[in-house]
Amino acid sequence: AEDPDAKRVIDVARGLEGLRRQDGIHAAAVVITKDPLTEYLPIQRKPESGQDPADAPVVTQYEMHGVEDLGLLKMDFLGLRNLDVITDTVELLRRTRGVDLDIDDVDLDDAATYELLQRGDTVGVFQLESPPMRALLTRLKPTSFEDVSAVLALYRPGPMSVNMHNDYADRKNERQPVTYFHDDAVEVLGDTYGLMIYQESVMRVSQKFAGYSLAEADNLRKACGKKIRELMAKEREAFVLGCERTGYGADLGNELFDVIEKFADYAFNKSHTFGYGLVTYQTAYLKANYPVEYLASLLTSVKTNLDKAAVYLAECRAMGIPVLVPDINVAISEFGAIPADDGGRGGSITFGLSAVRNVGEGLVALILAEREANGRFSDFYDFCERVDPQVLNKRSVESLIKGGAFDDLGHRRQGLLMVFEQIIDRVLARRRKEAEGQFELFAALEEPGADGFDDARIDIPDTDFDKRTRLSFEKEMLGLYVSDHPLRGAEAALRRKCDCSIYELDGVEDGSMRVLGGLVTGLQRKWTKKGDLMAVFVLEDLQGTIECMVFPKTMQSYGHLLEDDAAVLVKARVDKREDTPKLIATEVEVLSDLITDESPPVRINLPAARASEPVLRSLKDLLHEHPGESQVFLHLGTSQVLRLPDEFSVDASTGLVAELRVLLGADAVLV
């Protein structure tokens, strides 16, 4: 029997069928026409909820494919953070060093840039940051701008699924012979070692062998990308006929079309990758030649993304670039670059004042205006006397103290925190009296201390927090450990015990087991519906953070080891099923137990006369080949001893001593 409700539903559905469900706007697409848009298509206003239609953007009433079918130019303008980084770096160079760099005219054959790329030292370089990409760079060894662009085209699922990225690297570095399907293909594929990695390569091949026009070649490119069987059959027929007309024959035509059909699915737009490749090269150039200014700008660009900022802060440490807490006399609103005194490549980065918690841009502007007008602050009292009263917000000043902003004025953080409120109260009270005209006419002639600030000068105790507390306050106020890190000194243990860092998890497959080390932060213990105890915490290493789940079974065995700020090793399964990856812990080990089991230091005797650059380079490589937990001390003659950074800690039980004696002589190791 007929169901009237079902009939009504179907009738209504038929009326709705084919209609737009809703209007949308492409976030970056702009339609460009020679004459007014209304000469070509209908337009409308598209207001957001509650927005005045007069203020709403103008959009086309045709969707994107209809606009393209009309032959109109539609362009996507994408915002790119890295362009701001480049601009900020150039401005920093001009302001701090007096270097007027034209970034659009940099040398595309810069040796330092290619050395950086060949090392895979590309943390912070546009498009080249991931561990797998860095591994490809070290394998490919770029020596030209074309290689840089090729890397971007090759590092995609399609080319990588057929090993094209490794084929390119091996052919370039003569580990694999370069082969062509025909001798005449050298002319069109010579610059890519016989591989069709660009869509333009497909087009050039079809022009050369089938006599296609540019328009016909572009149609072939589109047909290959769409993979429509009927369309591909027509294209094959036309292509083979073209090869016959040009004298290459039907057999080569069919063979070549098979190759094109396979490669076109993976080929990338060359103009696109060259455009992106230029930005990639420019960022690599800046990192290689102006690392302090570039990394300062990079940190500014991610100041609200603490995970990214931690990665770049760790990169600064790895490059030997000091990052300083925000100094009230030096820091600007954003991260700043302090050039080396001798004008060389050294220098340091200072944390931006606006990155301090509870210190807004407005307060920073007032501080900088006073500093620019009247010079540096001599001490905390001078700061309180000179800045606008709005700046003397106790919460903001407390944050500046905890963040280390007054360290270089000679005040210790704990001592200043004990008395800063009293000092501010005295200053503000005196300022109010001055504003009300309550000071005596001849007060200025009285002895110091009669009234005025000398009487209010409270001694600031010379006492400070322990290192752990200072770092904890830095993390609270700056979002990051800046002056040091609780894991500094444990790098050797982490290298030996861990499979990868948190940063390197990007290249790890879902479900993989990994061992990571770091600090337990934000620990929460929870009860499941079954009444079992579990835990969730954030694991933080020198380069990033990740959420870690500890389910009841693991909690029973290892839960007693978990506490906030504990340094631990975690064996865990990597879970990437959701947008944000996490770890599922299976084992936990306290890292401090590994650190406190100290290995004896290794002392190396290196007479100054032997400390040539080749010897030092060989020594550095040798130490890196034997990572461990023994601290290394370098004795330069009889009077100077250098403690090498923890990244050079070694394992002396793996033949290192013998190799040191071969390199430096029988008396190289001091016992």
C-alpha positions in Angstrom: 0.0 0.0 0.0 1.1 3.5 -0.7 2.6 5.3 2.3 1.5 9.0 2.2 4.3 10.1 4.4 6.9 8.4 2.3 5.4 10.0 -0.8 5.5 13.5 0.7 9.2 13.0 1.7 10.1 11.8 -1.8 8.2 14.7 -3.5 10.0 17.2 -1.3 13.4 15.5 -1.9 12.8 15.7 -5.7 12.2 19.4 -5.3 15.5 19.8 -3.4 17.5 17.6 -5.7 20.2 19.5 -7.6 20.0 22.6 -5.5 22.9 24.1 -3.6 22.9 22.9 0.0 24.7 26.1 1.1 27.0 28.8 -0.2 30.7 28.6 0.5 33.7 30.8 -0.1 37.1 29.6 -1.3 39.5 31.1 1.3 42.1 32.3 -1.1 40.6 32.3 -4.6 40.3 35.7 -6.5 38.6 36.0 -9.9 40.2 38.6 -12.2 38.5 40.0 -15.2 39.3 42.7 -17.8 35.9 44.4 -17.5 33.5 44.6 -14.5 32.7 41.1 -13.1 29.0 41.6 -13.8 29.8 41.6 -17.5 30.6 37.9 -17.2 28.7 36.4 -14.2 26.3 37.2 -11.4 27.8 38.3 -8.0 26.4 38.6 -4.5 27.4 39.7 -1.0 28.1 36.8 1.4 27.7 38.1 5.0 28.7 36.1 8.0 26.2 35.6 10.9 25.3 39.1 12.3 27.4 40.9 9.7 26.1 44.0 7.9 25.7 42.9 4.2 27.3 46.2 3.2 30.5 45.1 4.8 30.4 41.5 3.5 32.7 40.3 0.8 31.6 40.2 -2.9 31.6 36.6 -4.2 30.6 35.0 -7.5 27.3 33.1 -7.7 28.9 30.5 -10.0 31.1 27.9 -8.3 34.8 27.4 -9.2 34.3 25.0 -12.2 31.7 27.3 -13.8 34.1 30.3 -13.4 36.9 28.3 -15.1 34.6 27.1 -17.9 33.8 30.8 -18.7 37.5 31.2 -19.4 38.0 33.6 -16.5 41.3 33.9 -14.6 41.0 32.4 -11.1 44.0 32.7 -8.9 44.7 31.4 -5.4 46.6 33.8 -3.1 47.9 31.9 -0.2 49.3 33.5 2.9 52.7 32.1 3.9 54.3 32.7 7.3 57.7 32.2 5.8 57.4 35.3 3.7 57.0 37.3 6.9 60.0 35.5 8.4 62.1 36.5 5.3 60.9 40.2 5.5 61.6 40.3 9.3 65.1 38.9 8.8 66.0 41.4 6.2 64.7 44.2 8.5 66.7 42.8 11.4 69.8 42.8 9.3 69.3 46.4 8.3 68.6 47.5 11.8 71.2 45.6 13.8 74.1 45.2 11.3 73.5 47.9 8.7 73.3 45.2 6.0 70.9 46.1 3.2 70.1 42.7 1.7 68.0 42.3 -1.5 66.5 38.9 -0.9 65.3 38.7 -4.5 68.9 39.1 -5.8 70.7 36.6 -3.6 73.3 34.3 -5.2 71.6 31.1 -6.3 75.0 29.3 -6.3 75.9 30.2 -2.7 78.3 27.6 -1.3 77.3 27.9 2.3 73.6 27.3 1.4 74.3 24.1 -0.5 76.6 22.9 2.3 73.7 23.4 4.7 71.3 21.6 2.4 73.7 18.7 1.9 74.1 18.2 5.6 70.3 18.1 6.0 70.6 21.0 8.5 67.2 22.3 7.5 65.2 22.7 10.7 63.4 26.0 10.1 63.9 25.9 6.3 60.6 26.2 4.4 59.3 22.8 3.2 62.5 20.9 4.3 62.0 20.5 8.0 60.7 16.9 8.4 63.3 14.1 9.3 62.5 12.1 6.1 63.0 15.2 3.9 66.3 15.9 5.7 67.3 12.3 5.0 66.5 12.8 1.3 68.6 15.9 1.2 71.7 14.1 2.6 71.2 11.4 0.1 70.6 13.7 -2.9 73.3 16.3 -2.1 71.8 19.3 -3.9 74.3 21.4 -5.9 71.9 23.6 -7.8 68.6 25.4 -7.6 67.1 22.8 -9.9 68.0 20.2 -7.3 66.2 22.1 -4.6 63.1 22.3 -6.7 63.3 18.7 -7.7 63.4 17.7 -4.0 60.0 19.5 -3.4 58.5 17.7 -6.5 59.9 14.3 -5.5 58.9 14.3 -1.8 55.3 13.4 -2.4 53.4 10.1 -2.0 53.2 9.4 -5.8 56.9 9.7 -6.7 58.0 8.1 -3.5 55.7 5.1 -4.0 57.7 4.2 -7.1 61.1 5.1 -5.5 61.5 8.0 -7.9 63.1 10.2 -5.2 65.9 7.6 -4.6 66.3 7.1 -8.4 66.9 10.8 -8.9 69.4 10.9 -6.0 71.2 7.9 -7.2 71.4 9.0 -10.8 72.5 12.5 -9.8 75.4 11.1 -7.7 76.3 8.4 -10.2 75.2 5.5 -8.0 72.8 4.5 -10.8 73.2 4.8 -14.6 71.1 7.5 -16.3 68.9 5.8 -18.9 66.5 7.2 -21.5 63.7 5.5 -23.5 65.2 7.1 -26.7 68.4 8.9 -27.4 66.5 12.0 -28.5 64.9 12.2 -25.0 68.2 13.5 -23.6 67.3 16.9 -25.1 64.1 17.2 -23.0 64.8 15.1 -19.9 68.6 15.6 -19.5 68.1 18.1 -16.6 66.1 15.5 -14.6 68.3 12.5 -15.3 65.8 10.8 -17.6 62.9 11.0 -15.1 59.6 12.8 -15.8 59.2 14.5 -12.5 57.4 17.5 -13.8 54.2 17.9 -15.8 56.1 20.2 -18.1 58.4 17.2 -18.8 55.4 15.2 -20.1 54.4 18.2 -22.3 57.9 18.6 -23.7 58.1 14.9 -24.5 54.7 15.0 -26.4 55.9 18.1 -28.3 59.2 16.5 -29.3 58.0 13.0 -30.2 54.4 13.5 -31.2 54.6 17.0 -32.7 52.0 18.4 -30.3 51.3 22.0 -30.0 51.5 23.6 -26.5 47.7 23.5 -26.2 47.6 19.8 -27.2 50.4 19.0 -24.8 48.5 20.7 -22.0 45.3 18.7 -22.8 47.4 15.5 -22.6 48.6 16.6 -19.2 45.1 17.2 -18.0 43.8 13.9 -19.4 46.6 11.9 -17.7 45.8 13.6 -14.4 42.0 12.8 -14.7 42.6 9.1 -15.6 39.4 8.9 -17.6 39.6 5.7 -19.7 37.7 6.9 -22.7 39.6 10.2 -22.8 42.9 8.3 -22.4 42.1 6.0 -25.3 41.5 9.0 -27.6 44.7 10.6 -26.4 46.7 7.4 -27.0 45.4 7.2 -30.6 46.2 10.9 -31.3 49.7 10.5 -29.6 50.6 7.4 -31.6 49.5 9.0 -34.9 51.6 12.0 -34.0 54.7 9.8 -33.4 54.1 8.2 -36.8 53.9 11.7 -38.4 57.2 12.8 -36.8 58.9 9.6 -37.9 59.3 7.9 -34.6 56.8 5.1 -35.4 53.7 3.6 -33.8 55.7 1.1 -31.6 57.7 3.9 -29.9 54.4 5.9 -29.7 52.6 3.2 -27.7 55.7 2.4 -25.6 56.2 6.1 -24.8 52.5 6.7 -24.0 52.7 3.8 -21.5 55.6 5.7 -19.8 53.8 9.0 -19.9 50.6 7.5 -18.5 52.6 6.1 -15.5 54.7 9.2 -14.9 51.9 11.8 -15.4 50.2 10.5 -12.3 53.2 11.5 -10.2 54.5 14.5 -12.2 54.3 17.9 -10.4 53.8 21.4 -11.8 57.3 22.8 -12.5 56.4 26.4 -12.2 54.7 25.7 -8.9 57.7 23.9 -7.4 60.2 26.5 -8.8 58.1 29.2 -7.1 58.1 27.4 -3.8 61.7 26.3 -4.4 62.8 30.0 -4.4 61.2 30.6 -1.0 62.9 27.4 0.2 66.3 28.5 -1.1 65.9 32.0 0.3 65.2 30.6 3.8 68.1 28.2 3.5 70.3 31.1 2.4 69.4 33.2 5.4 69.9 30.4 7.8 73.3 29.5 6.3 74.6 33.1 6.2 72.7 35.0 8.8 71.6 32.4 11.4 71.1 34.7 14.4 68.8 37.1 12.6 66.9 34.3 10.7 66.3 32.2 13.8 65.2 35.3 15.8 62.6 36.0 13.1 61.6 32.4 13.0 61.0 32.3 16.7 58.9 35.5 16.5 56.7 33.8 13.8 55.8 31.0 16.1 55.7 32.7 19.5 52.2 31.6 20.1 53.0 28.0 19.0 55.1 26.7 21.9 55.7 23.3 20.3 57.2 24.9 17.2 59.1 27.5 19.3 60.6 24.7 21.4 61.9 23.0 18.2 63.6 26.3 17.0 64.9 27.0 20.5 66.6 23.6 20.5 68.0 24.3 17.0 69.5 27.6 18.4 71.2 25.5 21.1 72.4 22.9 18.6 73.9 25.7 16.5 75.6 27.3 19.5 73.4 30.5 19.4 72.6 31.6 22.9 68.9 32.5 23.5 68.7 35.0 26.4 65.8 35.7 28.7 64.1 39.0 27.9 66.5 41.7 29.2 64.6 44.9 30.2 67.5 47.0 28.7 68.0 45.1 25.5 64.8 43.1 24.5 62.3 44.5 22.0 58.7 43.4 21.6 59.6 40.4 19.4 62.6 38.2 19.4 65.7 40.3 18.8 69.2 39.7 17.3 72.3 40.9 19.1 75.2 40.9 16.7 78.7 39.7 17.8 80.9 42.4 19.2 83.5 41.8 16.4 80.8 42.0 13.7 81.4 38.3 12.9 78.9 35.4 12.5 78.4 35.0 16.2 75.8 36.8 18.3 72.8 35.9 20.4 69.0 36.1 20.4 67.0 37.8 23.1 63.5 36.7 24.0 60.8 39.3 23.1 59.1 41.2 26.0 55.7 40.7 24.5 56.1 36.9 24.8 56.2 37.2 28.6 52.9 36.1 30.2 50.7 39.0 31.5 52.8 41.6 29.6 50.8 43.0 26.7 51.9 44.9 23.6 50.7 48.1 25.1 52.9 47.8 28.2 55.9 46.8 26.1 55.4 49.9 23.9 55.5 52.1 27.0 58.7 50.5 28.3 60.4 50.7 24.9 59.4 54.4 24.4 60.9 55.3 27.8 64.1 53.4 27.1 64.5 55.0 23.7 63.8 58.5 25.0 66.0 58.4 28.1 68.4 55.4 27.8 68.9 52.2 29.7 67.6 51.6 33.2 70.3 51.6 35.8 68.4 49.4 38.3 64.9 48.3 39.4 64.4 51.6 41.3 65.2 53.6 38.2 62.8 51.4 36.2 60.0 52.1 38.6 60.7 55.9 38.7 60.8 56.3 34.9 58.1 54.1 33.3 54.5 55.1 32.9 52.4 54.1 36.0 50.4 51.7 33.8 53.6 49.6 33.5 53.8 49.2 37.3 51.0 46.6 37.3 52.1 44.2 40.0 51.1 41.1 38.0 53.0 42.2 34.9 56.1 43.2 36.9 56.0 39.9 38.8 55.9 38.1 35.4 58.9 40.2 34.2 60.9 39.3 37.3 60.1 35.6 37.1 61.0 35.7 33.4 64.4 37.1 34.2 63.9 40.6 32.7 65.8 42.3 35.6 68.7 39.8 35.9 71.2 42.0 34.2 70.5 44.9 36.5 72.2 42.9 39.2 69.0 41.8 41.0 68.3 38.2 42.0 64.9 37.0 41.2 63.9 35.7 44.6 65.1 38.8 46.4 63.3 41.1 44.0 60.1 39.1 44.3 60.2 39.5 48.1 60.2 43.4 47.9 59.0 44.6 44.5 55.4 45.2 45.7 56.6 47.5 48.5 58.9 49.4 46.1 56.1 49.9 43.6 53.7 51.0 46.3 56.2 53.6 47.6 56.8 54.9 44.0 53.2 55.2 43.1 52.3 56.9 46.5 55.0 59.5 45.9 53.9 60.1 42.3 50.4 60.7 43.5 51.6 63.2 46.0 53.6 65.0 43.4 50.6 65.1 41.1 48.4 66.6 43.9 51.0 69.2 44.7 51.5 68.0 48.3 55.3 68.4 48.3 56.7 71.4 50.2 58.1 74.2 48.1 61.6 73.8 49.5 61.5 70.0 49.7 64.2 69.8 47.0 66.6 71.7 49.3 66.2 69.2 52.2 68.7 66.4 52.9 68.2 63.2 50.8 65.8 61.0 52.6 63.6 63.8 54.0 60.9 62.7 51.7 61.2 61.4 48.1 62.5 58.1 46.8 65.7 57.8 48.8 63.6 57.2 51.9 61.7 54.5 50.1 64.8 52.7 48.8 64.2 49.2 50.2 67.1 46.9 50.1 66.7 44.1 47.7 67.9 40.8 49.3 70.8 39.1 47.6 69.1 35.7 47.5 67.9 33.6 44.7 65.9 30.4 43.9 67.6 27.2 43.1 68.1 26.4 39.4 65.0 24.1 39.2 62.7 26.8 40.6 64.1 29.5 38.3 63.6 27.3 35.3 60.1 26.5 36.4 59.2 30.2 36.6 60.7 30.7 33.2 58.6 28.0 31.8 55.5 29.5 33.5 56.1 33.0 32.2 57.8 32.4 28.8 56.2 29.1 27.9 59.6 27.6 27.4 62.8 26.8 29.3 65.2 29.5 28.0 68.3 30.1 30.1 68.7 26.3 30.5 66.7 23.1 30.3 66.3 20.4 33.0 67.4 17.9 30.5 70.6 19.7 29.6 73.4 17.3 30.7 71.3 14.3 29.9 71.7 14.5 26.1 74.1 11.7 26.0 71.9 9.4 28.0 68.9 10.3 25.8 70.9 9.6 22.6 71.9 6.2 23.8 68.6 5.1 25.2 66.0 6.7 22.8 64.9 5.7 19.3 64.0 9.2 18.4 63.0 12.6 19.7 59.4 13.9 19.8 60.2 16.1 16.8 61.2 13.1 14.8 57.8 11.3 15.4 56.5 13.1 12.3 58.2 10.4 10.2 57.1 7.5 12.3 54.2 5.2 11.2 51.1 4.8 13.3 51.4 1.8 15.6 55.2 1.8 15.7 56.9 1.2 19.0 59.4 3.8 20.1 61.5 4.8 23.2 61.5 8.5 24.0 62.8 10.4 26.9 61.8 13.6 28.6 60.1 15.4 31.5 56.7 14.4 32.9 54.5 17.6 33.0 50.8 18.1 33.7 50.4 14.7 35.3 46.8 13.7 35.8 45.7 10.5 37.5 42.2 9.2 36.6 39.9 6.4 37.5 38.3 4.4 34.7 34.6 3.4 34.7 35.8 0.0 36.0 37.5 1.6 38.9 41.1 1.1 37.6 43.7 3.8 37.9 45.3 5.3 34.8 47.3 8.5 34.0 47.7 11.1 31.3 50.7 13.4 31.1 52.6 15.5 28.6 56.1 14.3 27.8 58.5 17.1 27.0 62.0 16.7 25.6 64.4 19.3 24.3 62.5 19.7 21.0 58.8 19.3 21.7 55.9 17.9 23.7 53.4 15.1 23.2 50.5 13.6 25.2 51.2 10.2 26.8 48.5 7.8 28.0 49.2 5.3 30.7 46.5 2.6 30.8 45.7 0.6 34.0 47.9 -2.4 33.2 51.0 -0.3 32.6 50.0 1.9 35.6 50.1 -1.0 38.0 53.7 -1.7 37.1 55.1 1.9 36.5 52.6 4.3 38.1 54.8 4.9 41.2 57.5 6.3 39.0 55.4 9.1 37.6 55.5 12.5 39.1 55.6 16.1 37.7 59.0 17.2 36.5 60.4 13.6 36.7 62.8 12.8 33.9 61.8 9.5 32.4 62.2 7.1 29.5 59.0 5.9 28.0 58.6 2.9 25.7 55.3 3.5 23.9 53.2 2.8 20.9 52.7 5.8 18.5 49.0 6.5 18.0 48.2 8.7 15.0 44.6 7.8 14.5 43.4 11.3 15.5 44.6 14.7 14.3 47.0 15.1 17.2 49.4 12.1 17.7 49.9 10.7 21.1 51.9 7.9 22.9 50.4 4.8 24.6 53.0 3.9 27.2 54.0 0.3 27.9 57.1 0.8 30.0 58.5 3.6 32.1 62.1 4.1 33.4 63.4 6.9 35.6 66.0 8.8 33.6 67.7 10.3 36.6 68.8 6.8 37.6 70.7 6.6 34.4 72.2 10.0 34.8 73.4 9.6 38.4 75.2 6.4 37.5 78.0 8.6 36.4 80.8 7.4 34.1 84.3 8.8 34.8 85.2 11.8 32.6 87.5 11.5 29.6 90.4 14.0 29.7 92.1 14.7 26.3 95.6 16.3 26.1 95.7 18.6 23.0 98.8 20.9 22.9 98.0 24.2 21.3 100.5 23.6 18.6 98.5 20.6 17.3 95.1 22.3 17.4 94.8 22.8 13.7 91.5 22.9 11.9 91.8 19.4 10.3 92.8 17.8 13.7 89.9 19.5 15.5 87.5 18.4 12.8 88.7 14.8 13.1 88.5 15.0 16.9 84.9 16.2 16.7 83.9 13.4 14.3 85.6 10.9 16.5 83.8 12.0 19.6 80.4 11.9 17.8 81.1 8.3 16.7 81.3 7.2 20.3 78.3 8.8 22.1 78.0 8.0 25.8 77.7 9.5 29.2 81.3 10.4 30.1 82.0 14.1 30.1 84.9 15.2 28.0 87.5 17.8 29.2 90.0 19.2 26.7 93.4 20.2 28.2 95.1 22.8 26.0 98.7 22.9 27.3 99.2 23.0 31.1 97.0 26.0 32.0 93.7 25.9 30.1 91.0 23.2 30.5 87.8 23.3 28.4 84.7 21.4 29.4 83.1 20.3 26.1 79.3 20.6 25.7 77.2 17.6 26.7 76.6 16.8 23.0 80.2 15.6 23.0 79.9 13.2 25.9 81.3 9.8 25.0 81.4 6.1 25.8 85.1 5.4 26.5 84.6 1.6 26.5 84.1 1.3 22.7 87.7 1.7 21.5 87.7 5.5 21.7 90.9 5.7 23.8 92.9 3.8 21.2 91.5 5.9 18.3 92.4 9.1 20.3 95.9 7.9 20.7 96.2 7.2 17.0 94.9 10.7 16.2 96.7 12.7 18.8 99.6 10.6 20.1 100.3 8.1 22.9 99.9 10.7 25.6 96.5 12.0 24.3 94.4 10.6 27.1 95.1 11.7 30.6 94.3 9.3 33.4 
